[in-house]
Amino acid sequence: MSFNYVDPIAGTRPKDDQGTYDRAENLTVTFDPAKIDALLVSLGDQPWPGPRPVLVPMLSVHARKPPNYLLSADENLAAEQRAAFERLASEAGIELRFPVAAEFLNAVAPSCGTGKTFIVRGTLDWSEAALGWVGEWRTCRRGHEHVWSIRGVGYDQAFENLIEGMVVLAAGHGSPKSLPNRQPRPDCARRPFGIMIRQQSANREDRP
């Protein structure tokens, strides 16, 4: 890996306040794929090359107040949650497609193979007892049914758990039940996970 900084205003006439605070600079990082793959192997993980399936979450949501709704592409009540899901999927390098409501009614049992579409069904329920959202997910991959869950978290943490389970299965790296047992933390800082390493803001507030 190599990196360099570029001053975007280099060569321009200095401003009156220049030098009174840190100047912004553009950071460019160049990665060596072979070295990154070797680093993953040294950490007990494996790279995930090749095309990745499209994640299709088919979730019903039971919020604090009625009505209940579907996390579909055409549901206004789900707009904020869709945006959070899209952000997390993008950070993980996963293509995401939300089904329309009609697809929930006409859905058939998903294939249990390794196709280009990865369907995860489940529920996202608000729980006063758990002091947060409870997510329960299920899918079928490589001939096996898989069920996993998370509770007492913000909905974005719940979606992250769903995505991580999908990644583990699609990459052939084990079972979602092998994921770290994450407990809600006050600072909502995120721990890096295997092939989805990313940096999150430690002071970002999760919304229920």
PyMOL commands that set and color helices and strands:
alter all, ss='L'
color gray80, all
select helices_A, chain A and resi 33-42+76-91+101-105+155-170+176-178+194-196
alter helices_A, ss='H'
color red, helices_A
select strands_A, chain A and resi 2-6+26-30+54-62+69-70+117-127+132-141+144-153
alter strands_A, ss='S'
color yellow, strands_A
deselect
rebuild
show_as cartoon
